[in-house]
Amino acid sequence: MVRFSLEVPPRHRAWFTWFQIILVYILIEGALWSQHLADRNRWALAAAAAVVAFVLLDRPSVRRLGLALPTTFGASLVLAVSCVAAMFLIFAVHWAGGEIPANPTWPDLHQVSGYFLWALMQEFILQSFFFTRCEELFGSRNAVWVAATLFAAAHLPSPILTTFTFIAALFFCSIFERYRSIYPIAIVHGLLGLTVAVTMPDSLLHHMRVGIGYLTY
């Protein structure tokens, strides 16, 4: 049996990495900004297929992808910090005179479980795909800033989500760079995202939508 593999010559590796980042980001933006649902679904499916294909062609280790379970105290620290941050945000809103929850119809139990799964998928795309490739091109520390910027830009034109996701992604990418596991980061992502959802008024969040969905909400 002949085993297929794609070997990119070292002198072309950087160009191929750039190609992967640009192509997937364009596909994601197409999914976010297409006017019709059918078109958005096609762009999203193409983006998901491209991510999976490039990851498989790269043949990375489980550790490089961040799919190994965390084995250090740092993962527990990440969870503790996220809980404190969530409680602080809720306290700050309450102290400022806001109502908790600001949006009483969201999230419900079904949406909460779905959001945590979506948070895990986002972290795979952010860390296992974009961060690892930015790391190849710019080095670990610079990759934190580049990947965080890409992640935040995907949340335009929502001012709240763009700001929050840039700050959060700097933290997420720094933790991933050090501990190489997306699972605790996804839990943090889910906790903080739900905290924002229940503390910020829907008139500003537009039901956590981004892209064309934010403008047409």
MDTraj code that builds the backbone (N, CA, C; nanometers):
import mdtraj as md
import numpy as np

residues = "MET VAL ARG PHE SER LEU GLU VAL PRO PRO ARG HIS ARG ALA TRP PHE THR TRP PHE GLN ILE ILE LEU VAL TYR ILE LEU ILE GLU GLY ALA LEU TRP SER GLN HIS LEU ALA ASP ARG ASN ARG TRP ALA LEU ALA ALA ALA ALA ALA VAL VAL ALA PHE VAL LEU LEU ASP ARG PRO SER VAL ARG ARG LEU GLY LEU ALA LEU PRO THR THR PHE GLY ALA SER LEU VAL LEU ALA VAL SER CYS VAL ALA ALA MET PHE LEU ILE PHE ALA VAL HIS TRP ALA GLY GLY GLU ILE PRO ALA ASN PRO THR TRP PRO ASP LEU HIS GLN VAL SER GLY TYR PHE LEU TRP ALA LEU MET GLN GLU PHE ILE LEU GLN SER PHE PHE PHE THR ARG CYS GLU GLU LEU PHE GLY SER ARG ASN ALA VAL TRP VAL ALA ALA THR LEU PHE ALA ALA ALA HIS LEU PRO SER PRO ILE LEU THR THR PHE THR PHE ILE ALA ALA LEU PHE PHE CYS SER ILE PHE GLU ARG TYR ARG SER ILE TYR PRO ILE ALA ILE VAL HIS GLY LEU LEU GLY LEU THR VAL ALA VAL THR MET PRO ASP SER LEU LEU HIS HIS MET ARG VAL GLY ILE GLY TYR LEU THR TYR".split()
xyz = np.array([
    [0.0849, -0.1200, 0.0000],
    [0.0000, 0.0000, 0.0000],
    [0.0883, 0.1248, 0.0000],
    [0.0572, 0.2179, -0.0865],
    [0.1319, 0.3422, -0.0953],
    [0.0683, 0.4443, -0.0031],
    [0.1438, 0.5002, 0.0869],
    [0.0932, 0.6000, 0.1812],
    [0.1185, 0.7397, 0.1260],
    [0.0080, 0.8144, 0.1120],
    [0.0210, 0.9501, 0.0579],
    [0.0706, 1.0459, 0.1655],
    [0.1592, 1.1345, 0.1290],
    [0.2027, 1.2406, 0.2200],
    [0.2460, 1.3601, 0.1358],
    [0.2342, 1.4752, 0.1928],
    [0.2746, 1.5983, 0.1243],
    [0.3994, 1.6512, 0.1924],
    [0.5094, 1.6453, 0.1215],
    [0.6350, 1.6940, 0.1753],
    [0.6666, 1.8278, 0.1079],
    [0.6666, 1.9328, 0.1861],
    [0.6971, 2.0651, 0.1334],
    [0.8465, 2.0913, 0.1533],
    [0.9168, 2.1240, 0.0467],
    [1.0606, 2.1532, 0.0611],
    [1.0824, 2.2630, 0.1646],
    [1.1856, 2.2519, 0.2463],
    [1.2091, 2.3517, 0.3521],
    [1.2120, 2.4954, 0.3012],
    [1.2649, 2.5174, 0.1816],
    [1.2742, 2.6548, 0.1316],
    [1.1368, 2.7126, 0.0965],
    [1.0372, 2.6248, 0.0805],
    [0.9021, 2.6706, 0.0491],
    [0.8077, 2.6615, 0.1681],
    [0.8573, 2.6130, 0.2818],
    [0.7699, 2.5885, 0.3962],
    [0.7038, 2.7167, 0.4456],
    [0.7789, 2.8262, 0.4532],
    [0.7221, 2.9514, 0.5036],
    [0.6106, 3.0009, 0.4124],
    [0.6318, 2.9883, 0.2805],
    [0.5285, 3.0320, 0.1867],
    [0.4031, 2.9472, 0.2003],
    [0.4204, 2.8180, 0.2203],
    [0.3057, 2.7279, 0.2367],
    [0.2311, 2.7589, 0.3663],
    [0.3042, 2.7942, 0.4704],
    [0.2410, 2.8302, 0.5970],
    [0.1599, 2.9586, 0.5820],
    [0.2183, 3.0580, 0.5146],
    [0.1434, 3.1806, 0.4851],
    [0.0168, 3.1501, 0.4057],
    [0.0282, 3.0641, 0.3078],
    [-0.0863, 3.0265, 0.2243],
    [-0.1977, 2.9656, 0.3101],
    [-0.1613, 2.8778, 0.4028],
    [-0.2609, 2.8151, 0.4894],
    [-0.3344, 2.9190, 0.5743],
    [-0.2579, 3.0077, 0.6368],
    [-0.3179, 3.1093, 0.7237],
    [-0.4123, 3.1996, 0.6448],
    [-0.3656, 3.2487, 0.5304],
    [-0.4456, 3.3424, 0.4511],
    [-0.5708, 3.2759, 0.3975],
    [-0.5571, 3.1544, 0.3431],
    [-0.6727, 3.0859, 0.2851],
    [-0.7797, 3.0591, 0.3906],
    [-0.7403, 3.0025, 0.5036],
    [-0.8391, 2.9700, 0.6077],
    [-0.9041, 3.0962, 0.6617],
    [-0.8267, 3.2030, 0.6777],
    [-0.8838, 3.3269, 0.7309],
    [-0.9839, 3.3877, 0.6320],
    [-0.9533, 3.3812, 0.5047],
    [-1.0468, 3.4305, 0.4029],
    [-1.1765, 3.3497, 0.4064],
    [-1.1658, 3.2189, 0.4194],
    [-1.2848, 3.1339, 0.4258],
    [-1.3685, 3.1651, 0.5499],
    [-1.3015, 3.1893, 0.6634],
    [-1.3738, 3.2247, 0.7852],
    [-1.4451, 3.3588, 0.7691],
    [-1.3756, 3.4556, 0.7116],
    [-1.4381, 3.5863, 0.6895],
    [-1.5555, 3.5761, 0.5923],
    [-1.5435, 3.4886, 0.4940],
    [-1.6553, 3.4665, 0.4037],
    [-1.7769, 3.4138, 0.4775],
    [-1.7548, 3.3234, 0.5728],
    [-1.8651, 3.2696, 0.6521],
    [-1.9274, 3.3763, 0.7416],
    [-1.8456, 3.4699, 0.7890],
    [-1.8947, 3.5725, 0.8808],
    [-1.9673, 3.6856, 0.8101],
    [-1.9342, 3.7104, 0.6836],
    [-1.9856, 3.8294, 0.6164],
    [-2.0796, 3.8011, 0.5002],
    [-2.1061, 3.6754, 0.4705],
    [-2.2017, 3.6442, 0.3643],
    [-2.3434, 3.6788, 0.4085],
    [-2.4211, 3.7310, 0.3178],
    [-2.5562, 3.7777, 0.3518],
    [-2.6542, 3.6626, 0.3711],
    [-2.6396, 3.5564, 0.2931],
    [-2.7374, 3.4482, 0.2957],
    [-2.6858, 3.3290, 0.3756],
    [-2.7773, 3.2638, 0.4487],
    [-2.7400, 3.1523, 0.5351],
    [-2.6741, 3.0395, 0.4575],
    [-2.7279, 3.0064, 0.3405],
    [-2.6704, 2.8979, 0.2607],
    [-2.5260, 2.9284, 0.2225],
    [-2.4991, 3.0544, 0.1868],
    [-2.3618, 3.0925, 0.1534],
    [-2.2710, 3.0865, 0.2757],
    [-2.3230, 3.1324, 0.3903],
    [-2.2430, 3.1259, 0.5137],
    [-2.2066, 2.9819, 0.5475],
    [-2.3032, 2.8922, 0.5305],
    [-2.2772, 2.7511, 0.5605],
    [-2.1721, 2.6924, 0.4669],
    [-2.1780, 2.7313, 0.3390],
    [-2.0780, 2.6806, 0.2447],
    [-1.9383, 2.7319, 0.2784],
    [-1.9276, 2.8608, 0.3119],
    [-1.7976, 2.9164, 0.3518],
    [-1.7465, 2.8471, 0.4785],
    [-1.8359, 2.8276, 0.5753],
    [-1.7959, 2.7638, 0.7020],
    [-1.7504, 2.6205, 0.6793],
    [-1.8218, 2.5474, 0.5949],
    [-1.7831, 2.4094, 0.5650],
    [-1.6476, 2.4056, 0.4950],
    [-1.6255, 2.4990, 0.4037],
    [-1.4969, 2.5052, 0.3343],
    [-1.3839, 2.5382, 0.4314],
    [-1.4096, 2.6299, 0.5257],
    [-1.3082, 2.6659, 0.6246],
    [-1.2745, 2.5461, 0.7132],
    [-1.3785, 2.4747, 0.7596],
    [-1.3551, 2.3580, 0.8439],
    [-1.2776, 2.2503, 0.7691],
    [-1.3138, 2.2275, 0.6426],
    [-1.2446, 2.1269, 0.5622],
    [-1.0981, 2.1649, 0.5409],
    [-1.0727, 2.2936, 0.5184],
    [-0.9353, 2.3395, 0.4971],
    [-0.8519, 2.3217, 0.6239],
    [-0.9086, 2.3562, 0.7386],
    [-0.8359, 2.3392, 0.8651],
    [-0.7996, 2.1932, 0.8866],
    [-0.8978, 2.1049, 0.8703],
    [-0.8732, 1.9624, 0.8912],
    [-0.7704, 1.9094, 0.7915],
    [-0.7847, 1.9489, 0.6653],
    [-0.6923, 1.9009, 0.5626],
    [-0.5491, 1.9465, 0.5905],
    [-0.5318, 2.0730, 0.6241],
    [-0.3968, 2.1241, 0.6503],
    [-0.3360, 2.0612, 0.7752],
    [-0.4192, 2.0388, 0.8768],
    [-0.3686, 1.9753, 0.9984],
    [-0.3228, 1.8326, 0.9685],
    [-0.4025, 1.7585, 0.8919],
    [-0.3658, 1.6205, 0.8593],
    [-0.2416, 1.6152, 0.7711],
    [-0.2312, 1.7079, 0.6757],
    [-0.1142, 1.7107, 0.5887],
    [0.0136, 1.7447, 0.6648],
    [-0.0027, 1.8242, 0.7707],
    [0.1130, 1.8647, 0.8503],
    [0.1649, 1.7512, 0.9375],
    [0.0790, 1.6539, 0.9660],
    [0.1122, 1.5383, 1.0507],
    [0.1798, 1.5799, 1.1823],
    [0.1145, 1.6687, 1.2580],
    [0.1757, 1.7167, 1.3834],
    [0.1600, 1.6151, 1.4955],
    [0.2371, 1.6340, 1.5994],
    [0.2224, 1.5507, 1.7186],
    [0.1007, 1.5965, 1.7977],
    [0.0533, 1.5108, 1.8866],
    [-0.0600, 1.5454, 1.9725],
    [-0.0254, 1.6659, 2.0592],
    [0.0976, 1.6714, 2.1076],
    [0.1384, 1.7844, 2.1911],
    [0.1389, 1.9145, 2.1114],
    [0.1868, 1.9108, 1.9887],
    [0.1895, 2.0331, 1.9074],
    [0.0486, 2.0864, 1.8860],
    [-0.0467, 1.9974, 1.8672],
    [-0.1848, 2.0387, 1.8478],
    [-0.2518, 2.0835, 1.9778],
    [-0.1925, 2.0484, 2.0906],
    [-0.2537, 2.0836, 2.2182],
    [-0.3680, 1.9918, 2.2564],
    [-0.3681, 1.8708, 2.2058],
    [-0.4761, 1.7767, 2.2329],
    [-0.4438, 1.6813, 2.3473],
    [-0.3262, 1.6939, 2.4055],
    [-0.2925, 1.6120, 2.5218],
    [-0.3561, 1.6726, 2.6464],
    [-0.3887, 1.5884, 2.7425],
    [-0.4447, 1.6372, 2.8677],
    [-0.3372, 1.7110, 2.9463],
    [-0.3741, 1.8194, 3.0146],
    [-0.2749, 1.8943, 3.0932],
    [-0.2258, 1.8123, 3.2117],
    [-0.0986, 1.8230, 3.2410],
    [-0.0404, 1.7443, 3.3496],
    [0.0305, 1.8313, 3.4529],
    [0.0131, 1.9620, 3.4450],
    [0.0836, 2.0520, 3.5353],
    [-0.0144, 2.1344, 3.6185],
    [0.0388, 2.1949, 3.7206],
    [-0.0412, 2.2812, 3.8081],
    [-0.0934, 2.4027, 3.7334],
    [-0.0259, 2.4401, 3.6266],
    [-0.0660, 2.5591, 3.5520],
    [-0.2082, 2.5522, 3.5015],
    [-0.2535, 2.4336, 3.4609],
    [-0.3904, 2.4202, 3.4103],
    [-0.4921, 2.4528, 3.5194],
    [-0.4671, 2.4060, 3.6407],
    [-0.5565, 2.4377, 3.7526],
    [-0.5555, 2.5870, 3.7820],
    [-0.4383, 2.6481, 3.7702],
    [-0.4268, 2.7916, 3.7930],
    [-0.5073, 2.8695, 3.6900],
    [-0.5052, 2.8236, 3.5651],
    [-0.5821, 2.8888, 3.4599],
    [-0.7309, 2.8877, 3.4931],
    [-0.7808, 2.7727, 3.5369],
    [-0.9222, 2.7622, 3.5720],
    [-0.9562, 2.8534, 3.6895],
    [-0.8683, 2.8581, 3.7895],
    [-0.8928, 2.9433, 3.9051],
    [-0.8973, 3.0899, 3.8652],
    [-0.8043, 3.1320, 3.7817],
    [-0.8009, 3.2703, 3.7360],
    [-0.9268, 3.3055, 3.6585],
    [-0.9731, 3.2132, 3.5752],
    [-1.0934, 3.2406, 3.4963],
    [-1.2154, 3.2560, 3.5852],
    [-1.2259, 3.1738, 3.6882],
    [-1.3391, 3.1850, 3.7809],
    [-1.3356, 3.3183, 3.8544],
    [-1.2172, 3.3586, 3.8986],
    [-1.2034, 3.4869, 3.9673],
    [-1.2396, 3.6011, 3.8732],
    [-1.1923, 3.5930, 3.7478],
    [-1.2228, 3.6974, 3.6505],
    [-1.3729, 3.7060, 3.6240],
    [-1.4381, 3.5909, 3.6140],
    [-1.5823, 3.5895, 3.5902],
    [-1.6573, 3.6512, 3.7072],
    [-1.6191, 3.6147, 3.8286],
    [-1.6852, 3.6698, 3.9467],
    [-1.6605, 3.8196, 3.9582],
    [-1.5395, 3.8626, 3.9242],
    [-1.5080, 4.0054, 3.9298],
    [-1.5939, 4.0842, 3.8320],
    [-1.6111, 4.0309, 3.7104],
    [-1.6915, 4.0999, 3.6106],
    [-1.8372, 4.1104, 3.6549],
    [-1.8906, 4.0019, 3.7108],
    [-2.0283, 4.0050, 3.7602],
    [-2.0420, 4.1057, 3.8738],
    [-1.9441, 4.1068, 3.9652],
    [-1.9472, 4.2004, 4.0768],
    [-1.9399, 4.3448, 4.0266],
    [-1.8543, 4.3684, 3.9262],
    [-1.8381, 4.5038, 3.8740],
    [-1.9677, 4.5541, 3.8117],
    [-2.0375, 4.4672, 3.7372],
    [-2.1639, 4.5066, 3.6760],
    [-2.2683, 4.5355, 3.7834],
    [-2.2727, 4.4501, 3.8838],
    [-2.3689, 4.4701, 3.9925],
    [-2.3380, 4.5992, 4.0691],
    [-2.2103, 4.6258, 4.0941],
    [-2.1696, 4.7456, 4.1666],
    [-2.2036, 4.8716, 4.0880],
    [-2.1974, 4.8602, 3.9533],
    [-2.2283, 4.9749, 3.8686],
    [-2.3786, 4.9971, 3.8512],
    [-2.4590, 4.9089, 3.9084],
    [-2.6036, 4.9257, 3.9010],
    [-2.6717, 4.8467, 3.7921],
    [-2.5975, 4.7587, 3.7260],
    [-2.6579, 4.6769, 3.6210],
    [-2.7334, 4.5592, 3.6789],
    [-2.8147, 4.4957, 3.5942],
    [-2.8920, 4.3803, 3.6356],
    [-2.8226, 4.2522, 3.5909],
    [-2.8295, 4.1497, 3.6778],
    [-2.7733, 4.0196, 3.6462],
    [-2.8864, 3.9186, 3.6452],
    [-2.9166, 3.8486, 3.5328],
    [-2.8488, 3.8677, 3.4048],
    [-2.9039, 3.9869, 3.3283],
    [-2.8193, 4.0482, 3.2477],
    [-2.8633, 4.1601, 3.1654],
    [-2.9597, 4.1125, 3.0572],
    [-2.9392, 3.9905, 3.0090],
    [-3.0282, 3.9306, 2.9100],
    [-3.0903, 3.8063, 2.9721],
    [-3.2138, 3.8135, 3.0262],
    [-3.2713, 3.7015, 3.1002],
    [-3.3102, 3.5826, 3.0140],
    [-3.3106, 3.5959, 2.8816],
    [-3.3510, 3.4856, 2.7956],
    [-3.2335, 3.4047, 2.7421],
    [-3.1112, 3.4468, 2.7762],
    [-2.9953, 3.3752, 2.7231],
    [-2.8810, 3.3852, 2.8225],
    [-2.8086, 3.2799, 2.8476],
    [-2.8204, 3.1493, 2.7847],
    [-2.9054, 3.0536, 2.8676],
    [-2.9627, 2.9513, 2.8024],
    [-3.0272, 2.8433, 2.8750],
    [-2.9325, 2.7236, 2.8768],
    [-2.9751, 2.6127, 2.9404],
    [-2.8864, 2.4985, 2.9595],
    [-2.8371, 2.4420, 2.8267],
    [-2.9257, 2.4315, 2.7290],
    [-2.8865, 2.3779, 2.5987],
    [-2.7833, 2.4676, 2.5320],
    [-2.8042, 2.5981, 2.5413],
    [-2.7106, 2.6910, 2.4793],
    [-2.5764, 2.6925, 2.5513],
    [-2.5793, 2.6724, 2.6838],
    [-2.4546, 2.6684, 2.7603],
    [-2.3676, 2.5521, 2.7145],
    [-2.4256, 2.4321, 2.7044],
    [-2.3476, 2.3154, 2.6614],
    [-2.2967, 2.3347, 2.5188],
    [-2.3824, 2.3917, 2.4329],
    [-2.3401, 2.4172, 2.2960],
    [-2.2292, 2.5196, 2.2882],
    [-2.2339, 2.6195, 2.3781],
    [-2.1312, 2.7234, 2.3754],
    [-1.9960, 2.6679, 2.4198],
    [-1.9951, 2.5782, 2.5189],
    [-1.8677, 2.5196, 2.5613],
    [-1.8072, 2.4354, 2.4492],
    [-1.8909, 2.3639, 2.3741],
    [-1.8397, 2.2887, 2.2597],
    [-1.7851, 2.3836, 2.1538],
    [-1.8568, 2.4935, 2.1289],
    [-1.8120, 2.5930, 2.0325],
    [-1.6815, 2.6580, 2.0793],
    [-1.6668, 2.6797, 2.2100],
    [-1.5435, 2.7356, 2.2644],
    [-1.4256, 2.6416, 2.2379],
    [-1.4486, 2.5099, 2.2527],
    [-1.3424, 2.4129, 2.2254],
    [-1.3033, 2.4156, 2.0778],
    [-1.4027, 2.4248, 1.9901],
    [-1.3747, 2.4311, 1.8467],
    [-1.2982, 2.5585, 1.8109],
    [-1.3372, 2.6704, 1.8720],
    [-1.2661, 2.7959, 1.8457],
    [-1.1212, 2.7887, 1.8913],
    [-1.0989, 2.7267, 2.0068],
    [-0.9618, 2.7171, 2.0568],
    [-0.8771, 2.6238, 1.9712],
    [-0.9395, 2.5210, 1.9144],
    [-0.8639, 2.4353, 1.8226],
    [-0.8199, 2.5162, 1.7005],
    [-0.9132, 2.5965, 1.6461],
    [-0.8793, 2.6779, 1.5300],
    [-0.7740, 2.7827, 1.5662],
    [-0.7948, 2.8487, 1.6810],
    [-0.7020, 2.9544, 1.7217],
    [-0.5647, 2.8993, 1.7566],
    [-0.5606, 2.7985, 1.8435],
    [-0.4328, 2.7491, 1.8949],
    [-0.3703, 2.6438, 1.8036],
    [-0.4456, 2.5353, 1.7775],
    [-0.3896, 2.4209, 1.7057],
    [-0.3612, 2.4539, 1.5599],
    [-0.4363, 2.5489, 1.5042],
    [-0.4106, 2.5863, 1.3651],
    [-0.3341, 2.7175, 1.3543],
    [-0.3980, 2.8296, 1.3930],
    [-0.3360, 2.9603, 1.3685],
    [-0.2107, 2.9831, 1.4535],
    [-0.2181, 2.9557, 1.5840],
    [-0.1028, 2.9855, 1.6684],
    [0.0191, 2.9038, 1.6268],
    [0.0002, 2.7743, 1.6016],
    [0.1154, 2.6906, 1.5667],
    [0.1814, 2.7376, 1.4379],
    [0.1014, 2.7874, 1.3447],
    [0.1588, 2.8355, 1.2193],
    [0.2230, 2.9732, 1.2351],
    [0.1604, 3.0587, 1.3143],
    [0.2234, 3.1876, 1.3450],
    [0.3536, 3.1674, 1.4203],
    [0.3569, 3.0639, 1.5023],
    [0.4782, 3.0322, 1.5770],
    [0.5920, 2.9959, 1.4824],
    [0.5604, 2.9234, 1.3760],
    [0.6619, 2.8894, 1.2765],
    [0.7195, 3.0147, 1.2107],
    [0.6322, 3.1112, 1.1836],
    [0.6732, 3.2291, 1.1075],
    [0.7371, 3.3370, 1.1932],
    [0.6858, 3.3560, 1.3156],
    [0.7259, 3.4726, 1.3954],
    [0.7926, 3.4385, 1.5284],
    [0.7946, 3.3114, 1.5673],
    [0.8445, 3.2765, 1.6995],
    [0.7313, 3.2770, 1.8013],
    [0.7516, 3.2132, 1.9138],
    [0.6440, 3.1901, 2.0103],
    [0.5842, 3.3189, 2.0655],
    [0.6683, 3.4108, 2.1131],
    [0.6159, 3.5310, 2.1784],
    [0.5434, 3.6224, 2.0795],
    [0.5998, 3.6420, 1.9626],
    [0.5324, 3.7244, 1.8625],
    [0.4046, 3.6583, 1.8126],
    [0.4042, 3.5259, 1.8088],
    [0.2856, 3.4536, 1.7630],
    [0.1663, 3.4802, 1.8534],
    [0.1913, 3.5020, 1.9819],
    [0.0819, 3.5341, 2.0750],
    [0.0077, 3.6578, 2.0268],
    [0.0811, 3.7619, 1.9905],
    [0.0193, 3.8880, 1.9475],
    [-0.0471, 3.8751, 1.8109],
    [0.0185, 3.8048, 1.7189],
    [-0.0377, 3.7915, 1.5849],
    [-0.1658, 3.7091, 1.5882],
    [-0.1631, 3.5961, 1.6559],
    [-0.2818, 3.5099, 1.6629],
    [-0.3958, 3.5797, 1.7359],
    [-0.3636, 3.6531, 1.8431],
    [-0.4674, 3.7262, 1.9168],
    [-0.5307, 3.8339, 1.8296],
    [-0.4499, 3.9002, 1.7489],
    [-0.5026, 4.0035, 1.6595],
    [-0.5952, 3.9432, 1.5553],
    [-0.5568, 3.8307, 1.4969],
    [-0.6418, 3.7628, 1.3995],
    [-0.7737, 3.7210, 1.4621],
    [-0.7668, 3.6684, 1.5832],
    [-0.8872, 3.6214, 1.6528],
    [-0.9809, 3.7378, 1.6829],
    [-0.9252, 3.8483, 1.7316],
    [-1.0078, 3.9645, 1.7635],
    [-1.0690, 4.0242, 1.6378],
    [-0.9921, 4.0319, 1.5296],
    [-1.0427, 4.0898, 1.4054],
    [-1.1605, 4.0104, 1.3501],
    [-1.1643, 3.8807, 1.3777],
    [-1.2759, 3.7984, 1.3322],
    [-1.4050, 3.8314, 1.4066],
    [-1.3969, 3.9097, 1.5148],
    [-1.5151, 3.9465, 1.5924],
    [-1.5649, 4.0876, 1.5592],
    [-1.5049, 4.1516, 1.4601],
    [-1.5570, 4.2796, 1.4138],
    [-1.6954, 4.2583, 1.3514],
    [-1.7842, 4.3573, 1.3553],
    [-1.7656, 4.4938, 1.4062],
    [-1.8148, 4.5139, 1.5503],
    [-1.8338, 4.4040, 1.6249],
    [-1.8797, 4.4160, 1.7632],
    [-1.7699, 4.4785, 1.8488],
    [-1.7884, 4.6001, 1.9007],
    [-1.6813, 4.6638, 1.9782],
    [-1.6509, 4.5897, 2.1080],
    [-1.7547, 4.5365, 2.1721],
    [-1.7335, 4.4662, 2.2985],
    [-1.6594, 4.3353, 2.2755],
    [-1.7075, 4.2544, 2.1822],
    [-1.6440, 4.1247, 2.1593],
    [-1.5046, 4.1395, 2.0999],
    [-1.4836, 4.2384, 2.0138],
    [-1.3503, 4.2589, 1.9569],
    [-1.2498, 4.2942, 2.0665],
    [-1.2901, 4.3819, 2.1571],
    [-1.2014, 4.4214, 2.2666],
    [-1.1763, 4.3064, 2.3629],
    [-1.2858, 4.2406, 2.4053],
    [-1.2726, 4.1305, 2.5004],
    [-1.1920, 4.0158, 2.4411],
    [-1.2178, 3.9820, 2.3146],
    [-1.1491, 3.8668, 2.2567],
    [-1.0011, 3.8941, 2.2337],
    [-0.9640, 4.0177, 2.2070],
    [-0.8214, 4.0474, 2.1921],
    [-0.7487, 4.0269, 2.3243],
    [-0.8055, 4.0821, 2.4325],
    [-0.7437, 4.0664, 2.5645],
    [-0.7414, 3.9200, 2.6052],
    [-0.8566, 3.8520, 2.5848],
    [-0.8651, 3.7107, 2.6235],
    [-0.7710, 3.6250, 2.5402],
    [-0.7615, 3.6523, 2.4094],
    [-0.6758, 3.5712, 2.3233],
    [-0.5287, 3.5867, 2.3581],
    [-0.4881, 3.7059, 2.4015],
    [-0.3499, 3.7215, 2.4494],
    [-0.3221, 3.6272, 2.5657],
    [-0.4205, 3.6190, 2.6562],
    [-0.4083, 3.5289, 2.7703],
    [-0.4125, 3.3831, 2.7257],
    [-0.5097, 3.3483, 2.6398],
    [-0.5236, 3.2104, 2.5942],
    [-0.3978, 3.1626, 2.5217],
    [-0.3471, 3.2447, 2.4299],
    [-0.2303, 3.2046, 2.3527],
    [-0.1052, 3.1937, 2.4400],
    [-0.0934, 3.2815, 2.5382],
    [0.0207, 3.2736, 2.6301],
    [0.0165, 3.1444, 2.7103],
    [-0.1037, 3.1074, 2.7550],
    [-0.1189, 2.9831, 2.8304],
    [-0.0915, 2.8630, 2.7405],
    [-0.1408, 2.8668, 2.6180],
    [-0.1168, 2.7558, 2.5258],
    [0.0316, 2.7431, 2.4944],
    [0.0971, 2.8558, 2.4729],
    [0.2402, 2.8530, 2.4425],
    [0.3203, 2.7865, 2.5542],
    [0.2692, 2.7990, 2.6757],
    [0.3424, 2.7439, 2.7899],
    [0.3019, 2.6007, 2.8237],
    [0.1712, 2.5712, 2.8192],
    [0.1233, 2.4420, 2.8690],
    [0.0768, 2.3462, 2.7606],
    [0.0492, 2.3935, 2.6398],
    [0.0172, 2.3098, 2.5246],
    [-0.1002, 2.2152, 2.5493],
    [-0.2113, 2.2701, 2.5946],
    [-0.3348, 2.1933, 2.6047],
    [-0.4518, 2.2884, 2.5852],
    [-0.5406, 2.2551, 2.4913],
    [-0.6523, 2.3453, 2.4627],
    [-0.7705, 2.3242, 2.5571],
    [-0.7721, 2.2155, 2.6338],
    [-0.8901, 2.1838, 2.7145],
    [-0.9157, 2.2833, 2.8276],
    [-0.8169, 2.3125, 2.9132],
    [-0.8436, 2.4141, 3.0160],
    [-0.8714, 2.5516, 2.9562],
    [-0.8075, 2.5817, 2.8436],
    [-0.8309, 2.7107, 2.7787],
    [-0.9739, 2.7190, 2.7280],
    [-1.0255, 2.6089, 2.6742],
    [-1.1632, 2.6069, 2.6250],
    [-1.2627, 2.6270, 2.7390],
    [-1.2327, 2.5704, 2.8560],
    [-1.3194, 2.5896, 2.9724],
    [-1.3184, 2.7359, 3.0146],
    [-1.1994, 2.7953, 3.0169],
    [-1.1865, 2.9373, 3.0491],
    [-1.2643, 3.0208, 2.9472],
    [-1.2460, 2.9900, 2.8218],
    [-1.3155, 3.0586, 2.7124],
    [-1.4663, 3.0523, 2.7347],
    [-1.5166, 2.9340, 2.7650],
    [-1.6590, 2.9175, 2.7871],
    [-1.7089, 2.9969, 2.9063],
    [-1.6358, 2.9916, 3.0173],
    [-1.6760, 3.0640, 3.1386],
    [-1.6797, 3.2144, 3.1160],
    [-1.5739, 3.2669, 3.0563],
    [-1.5683, 3.4112, 3.0353],
    [-1.6698, 3.4562, 2.9303],
    [-1.6885, 3.3757, 2.8260],
    [-1.7858, 3.4106, 2.7235],
    [-1.9274, 3.4152, 2.7788],
    [-1.9626, 3.3182, 2.8599],
    [-2.0958, 3.3164, 2.9203],
    [-2.1127, 3.4308, 3.0194],
    [-2.0042, 3.4662, 3.0883],
    [-2.0099, 3.5788, 3.1816],
    [-2.0398, 3.7081, 3.1065],
    [-1.9706, 3.7276, 2.9945],
    [-1.9985, 3.8455, 2.9122],
    [-2.1433, 3.8435, 2.8646],
    [-2.1921, 3.7260, 2.8257],
    [-2.3277, 3.7148, 2.7712],
    [-2.4346, 3.7525, 2.8729],
    [-2.4130, 3.7181, 3.0002],
    [-2.5172, 3.7429, 3.1002],
    [-2.5002, 3.8765, 3.1714],
    [-2.3886, 3.9451, 3.1470],
    [-2.3672, 4.0727, 3.2152],
    [-2.3789, 4.1935, 3.1230],
    [-2.3648, 4.1716, 2.9931],
    [-2.3715, 4.2815, 2.8987],
    [-2.5094, 4.2868, 2.8330],
    [-2.5666, 4.4041, 2.8157],
    [-2.6995, 4.4144, 2.7529],
    [-2.6966, 4.3691, 2.6082],
    [-2.8044, 4.3039, 2.5674],
    [-2.8113, 4.2528, 2.4317],
    [-2.8137, 4.3642, 2.3277],
    [-2.8509, 4.4824, 2.3686],
    [-2.8494, 4.5958, 2.2767],
    [-2.7069, 4.6268, 2.2306],
    [-2.6082, 4.5889, 2.3099],
    [-2.4679, 4.6087, 2.2727],
    [-2.4059, 4.4817, 2.2144],
    [-2.4447, 4.3669, 2.2685],
    [-2.3854, 4.2411, 2.2243],
    [-2.4461, 4.1886, 2.0953],
    [-2.5734, 4.2240, 2.0707],
    [-2.6449, 4.1721, 1.9536],
    [-2.6438, 4.0193, 1.9541],
    [-2.6726, 3.9622, 2.0694],
    [-2.6818, 3.8169, 2.0874],
    [-2.5509, 3.7466, 2.0533],
    [-2.4391, 3.8106, 2.0871],
    [-2.3052, 3.7557, 2.0667],
    [-2.2723, 3.7346, 1.9184],
    [-2.3362, 3.8089, 1.8312],
    [-2.3110, 3.7922, 1.6887],
    [-2.1956, 3.8812, 1.6431],
    [-2.1310, 3.8367, 1.5335],
    [-2.0216, 3.9127, 1.4738],
    [-2.0446, 3.9177, 1.3236],
    [-1.9604, 3.9909, 1.2528],
    [-1.9732, 3.9985, 1.1090],
    [-2.1052, 4.0589, 1.0659],
    [-2.1599, 4.0048, 0.9571],
    [-2.2849, 4.0582, 0.9039],
    [-2.4006, 4.0398, 1.0022],
    [-2.3919, 3.9354, 1.0853],
    [-2.4974, 3.9104, 1.1832],
    [-2.5097, 4.0209, 1.2862],
    [-2.3984, 4.0858, 1.3199],
    [-2.4028, 4.1961, 1.4145],
    [-2.4752, 4.3159, 1.3538],
    [-2.4521, 4.3405, 1.2256],
    [-2.5113, 4.4568, 1.1601],
    [-2.6600, 4.4374, 1.1298],
    [-2.7011, 4.3142, 1.1070],
    [-2.8406, 4.2884, 1.0683],
    [-2.9242, 4.2413, 1.1846],
    [-2.8713, 4.2424, 1.3060],
    [-2.9442, 4.1936, 1.4236],
    [-3.0670, 4.2799, 1.4506],
])
top = md.Topology()
chain = top.add_chain()
for i, resn in enumerate(residues, 1):
    res = top.add_residue(resn, chain, resSeq=i)
    for name in ("N", "CA", "C"):
        top.add_atom(name, md.element.get_by_symbol(name[0]), res)
traj = md.Trajectory(xyz[None], top)
